[in-house]
Amino acid sequence: MASVLRSARRFGPRLLRAASGPAMQRPEGGGGWLGALRFDNLALRSLPVDASEESGPRAVPGACFARVRPSPLQNPRLVAMSLPALALLGLEAPAADPEEAEAEAALFFSGNRVPAGAEPAAHCYCGHQFGSFAGQLGDGAAMYLGEVLGPRGERWEIQLKGAGITPFSRQADGRKVLRSSIREFLCSEAMFHLGIPTTRAGACVTSDSRVLRDIFYDGNPKHERCTVVLRIASTFIRFGSFEIFKPPDEYTGRKGPSVNRNDIRIQMLDYVISTFYPEIQEAHSDNTVQRNAAFFKEVTRRTARLVAEWQCVGFCHGVLNTDNMSIVGLTIDYGPFGFMDRYDPEHVCNGSDNTGRYAYNKQPEICKWNLGKLAEALVPELPLEISQLILEEEYDAEFEKHYLQKMRKKLGLIQLELEEDSKLVSELLETMHLTAGDFTNIFYLLSSFSVDIDPSKLEDFLEELTSQCASVEELKVVFKPRMDPRQLSMMLMLAQSNPQLLALIGTKANINKELERIEQFSKLQQLTADDLLSRNKRHWKEWLEKYRVRLQKEIESVGNADAWNTEHVKVMNSNNPKYILRNYIAQNAIEAAENGDFSEVRKVLKLLEHPFQEAEGFQEVKEDAEEEGAAAAAACSQESRSKQSYCSKPPLWASELCVT
C-alpha cells in the first residue's frame, strides 16, 4: 500500500474531498469525503423493481431492476481514480489526510461498504448477440448504486462493475479482473478526453480476492485478482432494455422475461424521454406516437454521429450487440475494444469474433442493424412502418455528414466544403492501407505538411510518413499464415464438394483471408526494405500532391493566408490525437499493476487526459526493471520493451496480444 501512496504523491493529487454545497447525506460508518454524495434514485421510483429477495441467477419477469447487495472483497486497495470524472459527482481533492481518503475510496468503490442513500440494484435487459437473440441478459456483474446529483443539479447514475453475483449473472460469478478493469477504466476516460460521447470511470479498485479465468478459452485457466470499476453516466439504459418484451424468437426460440407487458414498455418510454430527452417530451406532450417517433429519430442521429466519431479515431468496439448500445448515444461497455494501429478496414479487435461481424469497416452498418432491432422493440408504441422510414431517411445521411465534417477537420479543410473531399479522404485511407500506415500517427503528421513545401523538405516529410508504415518484418508478422496446412486443405476440399455446408459453418470468409495471407506472405519473402520504402514513398507522393492542390483551393478562397494557416494547424492539432490507448500501452500498465505497481496506470491516465498535446515527462514508457516483472514481460515476448514511446506505432511483440 505504501508504494501505491508514494506513486500517488509523485504524480499529483489523486484523492478527493467533498465539494461545497448544501447539507448532504453521510456514508455508512460515519463521515468522510464520500459523505458529499447526494442520492436521488429516480430510476427506481419510475420503473418497476422486482420484489423477490432471491440473490442467485434467475428469470426476472415484470421488472426493470432487481435489488442486490455487493459482495465484499478481501483487502481492497485503490489502483487509480479519475479526478475529472469524480468531479461530476461533486467530489474534489481532499484537504485532509490523503491516506485516509484513499482507504475510504477503496472501501466504498469496491462495494465493501455502501454509501448512505445508495440503493444497489441490477438492471434487466435482453440482447441480440452476434446477430442472434439471447433472451434475458441483464447486469451480470454491474450494480446500480443510485443516482447522484452533481454540483449544478445534473443527475449521474453510478455503478460498480465487478461487485458480485446478481440475478443476471447466469453461470458466471459477477466478478471482473484486474486486466479487463484497467482497460475499461483507462479507455472510458481516454474516449471522453478525445471528445467522444462515453460512459465515464471514476475509480478502479483491486483486491486480494481471486477468481479463476480462462483468458484465451484454451483450457489454461489462472487465478486473477477481483477488481471493481466505478462507472458514471447519465444512464446505462440500452437498446436491449426494451427487448425484455420480445416474444419467442423465430430462430433461437428465446424470449424476453416480460412478454405481453406493454404497460412496462410505456413506463420505460415515459421515463427515458422525460428524463433524457425533455425537449422532445415538451414538444410532443399531447401525441405519444409523434413523441416516440421524435425520440427514435434522435437516438438514430446520436448513434450515427457516435459511430462516425469512432471511425475517425480508428476505435473498434469489439462487441456491438444490442445490449451494448446506449439509449442516449454513449460508448458503453468496454470489453475487447481496440484502437486500430496499422490501418486495415477489416481490422477485428475481438479475438473471439471469428467471422469479423464487428470489424472496423462494419461498425456503421451494424449500428444501423441494431437500431432496427430497437425499432422492433418499440412496437406497438411506435409502429414499425414509421420507425423504419426514420431509420432509412436519417441514419446513413447523418453518419456520412458527420464523418465527412470530422475528416475535413482532421485534414484542416476549414474554409470550403467541396464534393471532391469525400474522394480525397477515400484515397488517403487507400494509401494508408496500401502502405500499412499507422492510422493515428499519419493523421498527426499531416498538420506539418505545407502547400509550398520545397523539394528537399518534401523528401524529409516523406521519410517521416513512411517511418509510420509497417516494415517488411512487421508485415511478415501480420501476414503469417495461421491455419495448419492440413486444416486448410480439408476446408478447400469441402468448399468444392459441399459449399453449402461450408457456408453454414461460417468458415468461407476465414479461408479467403487465409489464402490472402499466404499470397501476401509469399510476396514478402522477395521484398527488400529498399523496395518497400520506394513503393511507399511513391504512393504517398501521389496522394500528397492531391492534398496540396486541395489546400491551395483553401488558400485562394481567403484574404489572409497566414491567418488561414494558423487556424488550419490549430484545427488539425485539436482533431488528430498524439496519444491513444494502444493495446501495448494498456498491456504495460496491466503487467505493472499485476506486480503491485499502479504508477503506470496512473501515469497513462494523466497522459490520456491530454491526447492532443505534447506531454512533458511522458516521452518514454516506464519499463519493469525489477526481477519480479521480468517473467510477466517474457510471457508476452522475449523482445525488449524498453524505450518504447507512448506515441510509437506498436512494437513487434504487441502483435501477439489477443483480447477476447
N, C-alpha and C positions, 0 to 999 in steps of 0.2 A: 504493500500500500504506500510505503514511504516513497518508493521510486516513482509511483504514479503522481504523488503530490509534488515531487521535485519537478517532474515534467510539466505539471500544470503551471507552476510558478515560472518556469523557463519560457513558456510560450504565451504568457499573459494570463489575464483573469479568465477563469473557467467556471466560476461559481456565481450564484445568483442570490439576490435578496428581493424582498417584496417591493414593488413599485408603490409610490404613494397613492392614496386614494381613499375611498370610503371604507368603513369597517368591514372586515372580511372574515370568513369562517376559518377556524383553525383546523389543522390536520389531526388525525388520531394521535394520541400520545403527547399532546401539548403544543407549544409554539414552534417557531422555526420559519424560515423564509418561504416555505411552501404553504404557510397559512394564508398567503395572499390570494390563493386560487379561489375565485368566486364561481361556484357552480350554479347553473340554471339549466336543468336537463329537459329541454323542450321536446326532444325526440321521444323520450319515454312517456311524456304526458300526452303526446299527439298520436302515437301509434300503439297498436296492441302488444302487450308484453305477456309472454307465456307464464302462467301461474304455477306450473309444476316446480318442485324443488329438486327433481332428479338432476344430478350433475353429470351423469355419463352420457355418451353419444346416443342419440335417439332422434326420431322424427319430431318436428316441432310444427304442428298444424295450427292455423288460425292465429299466427303471431308474427311480428316483425323482429322481436327481440326475445331473448331468454336470459333470465338473471343468472349470474355466475359469480364465483369468487376466485381471485388469483391464487395460484399455488405457490407457497413460499420457496425461495431458493436458498442454498447454503452459501453464506459469506458473500453476499452481493457487493460488487465494487464498480465504481464508475470507470468506463472506458473513455468517454468523452461527452461533452454537451455542446449544443449549438446556441450561443448567446442570441443571435438574431431570431432564431425560431422560438426560443423561450420568452423573448421579449413580447411576442404576440399574446402571451398569457398574462402579461403584466409583471414579469419577473426580470430582475436585472442583477448586476454584480453585487455581492454582499459586502457590507462594511464590517461585518462580524467575522468570527473565526472561520476561515475557508475550509479547514479540515472537518469541522463540524458540519458545515453546509454540504460538503462533498459526501459525507457519511449519510446525511439526511436524504440527499438526492438518490443515492444508491438504494436506500431503504424504500422510498416511495416509488421510484421509477422502475424497480424490479417487481413491484406488486406485493412485496413482503408486508407493506403497510398501505392502507387505502386512505386517501385524504378525506376529511370531513366534507360531506356534500356530494361525494362521488357515489355513483350507483352502478357498479360493474354489470355489464350485460354483453351478450354476444348477438350479433346481427344475423338474421336468417336470410339467405338468398340462394338462388339456383344459378345455373350457367350452362352455356354451350362451350365445351372444352374440346379444342381441336376439331370443331365442327359438329360435335355430337352432344345432344342434350344429356347432362349428367345427373339431373334431379337435384335434390337438396344438397347444398354445399355448406354455405354459411361460414362464420368466423370460427375456423377450427383451431386457431392459435391466437387470434387477436381478441382483445376485450375492450369494449367501450367503457371508459371510466365515467364519462359525463361531458357536459359542455361548459366551457369556461368563458366567462365574459372578460374580454380584453380591456385595456385602458380606455378605449374610445367606445366601449359598449358592443364591439363586434363579438360574434359568438364563434368559439373554436371547439370542435369535438376533439377530445384526446383519447388515445388508445394505447394500450400496452400490447405489443406484438411478441408472443412467446411466453405468455404468463400462465399457461397451463391448459388443462382439458376443459372443453366446453361441450354442449350438446351436439356441436357440429364437427367435433374432432374426428369422427369416423374411427378408423383403426389407428390413428396417429396419437401422439402424446401431448399435443398442444404446445410443444416447445420449439424454439428456434436456437440455432447455434451461433458461435462467435463469427465465423466467416461470412455467413449469409446476413447476419445482423449488421456487421460493419459495412458491407456492401450497400445495404438498404439505407443505413444512416448517412453514409457519405454521398450516395447518389441523390437522395432526396434533397439535400442541401445544395449539391452541385447544380441540379436542374433549376432550382429556384434562382440561384445567382446567375445562371445563363439566361434568365428571363422567360423560362418555360413553365406554364401552369403545372403545379405539382403539389402533392401532399408534402408536409414537412416532417423533419425528425428532430426532436428536442434533446434526446439523450440516448445513450447506449450503455447498458449495464450488464456486466457478465458475472459469473459466479463459479463456485466450486461444484455445483450440481452438474451431473453429466448424463448425456443420453447417447445411445448407440445409433450411428448413422452410416449407411452405405452410400458414400458420396457419389460414386460413379455407377451404382447399381450393378456391380461386377462381383458381388459375393465377398467383398473385403471390407466389412464394416469396421468402424473405430469409434471410440468414445470421444465425445466433444463437449465443450462447456456450454451449458444452457445460458442463453443471453436474451435480453429483452430490449426492444426499441420503443421509445416513446414517440408515437406518431401524432401529428396535428393536421387537421384540415377543417374546412367549413362543414363538411360532411363526408362520410365514407360510403354513402348510399351509391349503388352502382346499377348498371343495366340489369344485372342478374337479380337485383332486389325485386324487380317487377315480374320476374319469371317464376315466382313461387306459386302463381295461379295456373301455371301451364298444365293442361290435361295430358294424359299419356301420349308420349311422343311416338310418332308412327314408325320411327326407325329403332329407337332404343327401348321403347316401352316404359321409360321412366316418366314420372310426373312430379309436379311441384307439390309441396305439402299442404297448400291452401287452395286446391282446386275448388271452383264454384264460390269463392269468397270475393265477389266483386265489390262488396262493401269495404273490404280492406284495401283493394286497389284504389277505390275512390278516396279513402283516408290518406293513402300514400301520396296520391297526386295532389290533394289539397295541401298536405304538409310540405311536400317538396316545392311546389310552385309558390305558395305563400311565403315560405321561409327563404328560398334561394333565388326565386325569380319574382320578387314582389311587384316589379313594374308590369309584368305580364298579368299577374293576378288583378292588379288595379285596372288595367286597360280592358280586361275581358271578364269582369266580375259577374256579369249578367248572362254569360253564354259559356258553358263549360267546354263544349266541343271546340269553339274558337280559341278558348284559353289553352286547352290541351294541344291544339294544333300549333299555336304560337310557342308553347313550351317545347314541343318536339322539334320545331324549326330551329329554335335557339340551341338546343342540345346538339342538333346536327351541325350547325355552324361552328359551335365551340369545338366539337370533335374534329371537324375538318381542319380548323386552324391549328389545333394541338398536334395532329399528326404531321402537318406541314412544318411545324417547328421542329419536330423530331427529325424529319428528313433533312432539314437544313443544318443540323449539327451532327448528323450521322448516328443518331441514337436508335438502337433496336431494343424494343421492349422485351421480346422473347416469348411471352405467354399472353397474347391478346385474345383471351377468352372473354365472353360477355360478362363474366363475374369480375373481370379486371378492368372494366371500363367505367369511369366515373360519370355520374349523372350531372355533374357540374363542370365537366371538361378538364379534369386534372389528370396528370400522370399518376397512376396509383398502382400499388403492389409491385415493388421492385424485387424481382426474383432473378432469373438467369438473363438479365439485361446485358447490354454491352454497347460501348461506343465503338463505332467502326474505325479501324486504323487504316489499313490499305483499302482504297475504295473498290468495293465489289458490290454491284447492285443486288446480287443474290446472296449476300452475306447472311448467315444464320448464326445468331449468338447463343442459342439454346442447344446444348449438346443432346437434349432429348427430342428435339424437333427433327425427326429423321426424314420427314417429307418436305421440309422447308416451308411449311404453311405460313410461318410468321417471319419469313425472310424480310430484309430491309425493304426491298422494292415491292413487297406485297402488303406492307402495313397500311397504305391508304385504302386499298380495296377491302382488306379485312375489317378495318374500322367501319367502312360503309356496310359491309355484311352484318356486322354486329348491330349497327343502327337498325337494320332491317328486322333483326330479332327483337330489339326493343319495341319497334313498331307493332309487331305481332303481340307483344306482351301488354300493350296498352288497349287492345280491343276488349270490350266494346266501347270504352270511354273515349277512344279516338278511332273512328272507322279506318280500316286498312287502306281503303282507296284514297283517303286524304293523306295519311302519313307516307304512303309510297310515292305519291306525287311530290310531296315536300322533299323527300329524300332524293328523288331524281332531279328535281329542279335546283336544289340548294347545295348538295354535298360536293359534287365534282367542281362546280363553279367556285365555291368558297375555297376549296383546297387549292385549286390552280391559281386563284387570285392571290391568296396569302403566300403560297410557296414562291411565286414569281416576285412578289413585293419583297420578301425576305432575301431572295437570291440577288435581287438588284442591290440591296443594301450591302450584302456580302461582297459584291463586285464594285461597290462605290458608284453605282449608276444613280445619281441623286437628282439629276436635272430633268431627264427625258424618260418617258416610258414608251419604248418602241416595240413593234411586233416582233422584230428580229431578236429581241432579248431572250426569248424562250429558246431559240435555236442556239444562241451563244452559250447559254447555261448547259444545254444538252451536249454541245460539242466540248465544253470544259469537262464535264463528267465522263464523256467518252475518252478524252485524252487522259484523264486521271486513271481510267480503267485500263487503257492500253499500256500505260507506263507504270501501273501498280503504285500510284502516288498515294501518299498519306493524306487523307481527306482533310483533317484539321490543319495540318501544317502547310499544305499547299494554299488553302484559302488565306491563312495568316500571312504568308509571304507575299501574296499578291498586292497588299497595300503598299509595298515598297517599289512596285513597278511604275515607271514613269513613261508618259506618252513620248517625250523627246529623249528617251534614253539613248546614249551613244553606243556604237558597236562594241567597244571594249567592256562597258558596263553591262550590256546585254548578255555578253558571254559569261560574266560573273554571275548575273542573275540566273541564267540557265543552269550554271553549276549548282547554285543554291536549290533551285527547283528539283533538279534531278537527284540531288542528295536526299530528297524526301521520297524518292521512288525506291521500290524494292530492288535489292541487289540480286545477282544470279543465285547466290547461296540462299537468300530468303525465298526466292521464287521456287527453288528446288524443294524447300520445306513445304511451301504452300501446295505445290502440285504433286507431291509424293503420293503414289498410289496407295489406297487404304484397304482395298479388298484383297483377300487371299486369291491368287490367280485361279485356283480350283473353284472357288466360290463364284468368281466372275464367269468362268467357263460354263458352269452349271446354269447360271442365270441367262447367259446368252443362248444356250440351248433351249431353255424354257421360253425365251422370247420368240423363238422360231416355231416351237412345237405347240405352245399353248399361251399365246399373248393375252388372252382374256384372264387367265389365272395370274399372270404376271401383273396385270393392271389391278386385279383385285387385291393382291398383297402389297401393292403400292411401292414396288421397287424399280419400276421402269425409269423414273427420274434419277434414282441413285445410280443405276447402271450407266445412263448417259453421262452423268457427272464423272463417274469413274473412268469411262472411256476418254473423256475430255482431259482428265488429269494425266492419264497415260500418254496421250498425244503430246500434251504440253511438256511433261517431264522428259520425254524423249527429245524434243526440240532443244530443251535447256542443256542437254549434255553436249551439244555442239556450239552453244552460245558463249562467247567470251564477254568479259566485263566491258571491254572497249566497244564491242559491237552493241551491247545493250545500252551503254551510255550514249553512243552516237544516235541510235534509234530513238531513244527517249528525248534527246535534245531536239531532234528533227520534229517530233510530234509537238513538243512544247513551243518551239519557234513558230510553227504554223498557227497554233491557237493564239499565241501572244500577239501576232500580227492582226488577227481579227479583233482581239480585245483592244489593241491600240487604236484601230480605226473607230471602234465604238466610243472609246474615251474621247477621241478627237471631236466627235459629234457633240459630246457634252460640253467641251470647252468652247466650241464655236457658237453654242447657244447662250453663253453667259457673257456678261460685260467685263467681269473681273476674274481672270483665270487663276490668280493667286488665291483669292478668297474661295473659289470653287475647289481648288486642290486641297486647301486646309480642311474644308468641310468633307470632301471626298475621303481623305485619310481618316478623319475623325469617325465618320460613319462606318468605314470598314473596320477600324480598330474596336468599335463597340459592338460589332456583329460577328466577328471572327475570333473565337476564343484561342488563347495561347495554351490554356490548361483545361483538360477534360479528365474525367475519371477513367483513365485507361485501365484495362484489366491488370496489367503488370504493376501499376501503381497501387491498386487495391490489394493485390496479392502480397506485395512487400509489406504493406501495413498490417494485413491479416497475419502473416507469419511472425512479425514482430510481436503482435498482440498475443498470439498463441504461446509465445515465450515470455509473456508477462510484461512486455514493454508497450505501453499505449501511446508513447510520444509520437510515433509515426502517424497513427490515426489522427491525432490532434493537429499535427503539422500539415497533413494533407487537407484536413478540413479547413484550416486557415487559408491554404493556397486556393482551394476551390471557391472560397468566398469572394475571390477577385480574379475570375477566369480570364479577363481581358487585359490584365495589367502584367507588366514585368514585375515579378515579386522578388524583392531584395531578400537575400538569405535563403532562397529556395532553389538555388541552381542545381544542387545535387541531391539525389535520393539517398537518405541515410541507409546504410547497409548494416546488417548484423555482423559485427566482428567477433562477438562472443562465441565461445565454443558451442554453447547450447543452441545457437542459431544456425550453426553450420549444417546440421543434419536436415533441418527443415529446408534450407536453401538447396541442398544437394538432392532432396527428394524431387524437386521440380526440374533441376538441370545441373550439370556439372559446370556449366559455363559461369564465369564470374558475373555478379550483378553489380559490382561496384561502379561508381562514377556514372550512373545512368541518370540523364537529365529528366526532370519531370515532364518536359515537353518533347522529348525524343519520340520518334517512331519506335515501336516496341522492339526489344532485343529478341534474338532468336529463341531463347528459352521460353518466351511468352507464347510462342505458337503452340506449345504443349499444354497450355492452360485450357481446361474444359469446364464450363459452367453448365450445370444441369438444373 
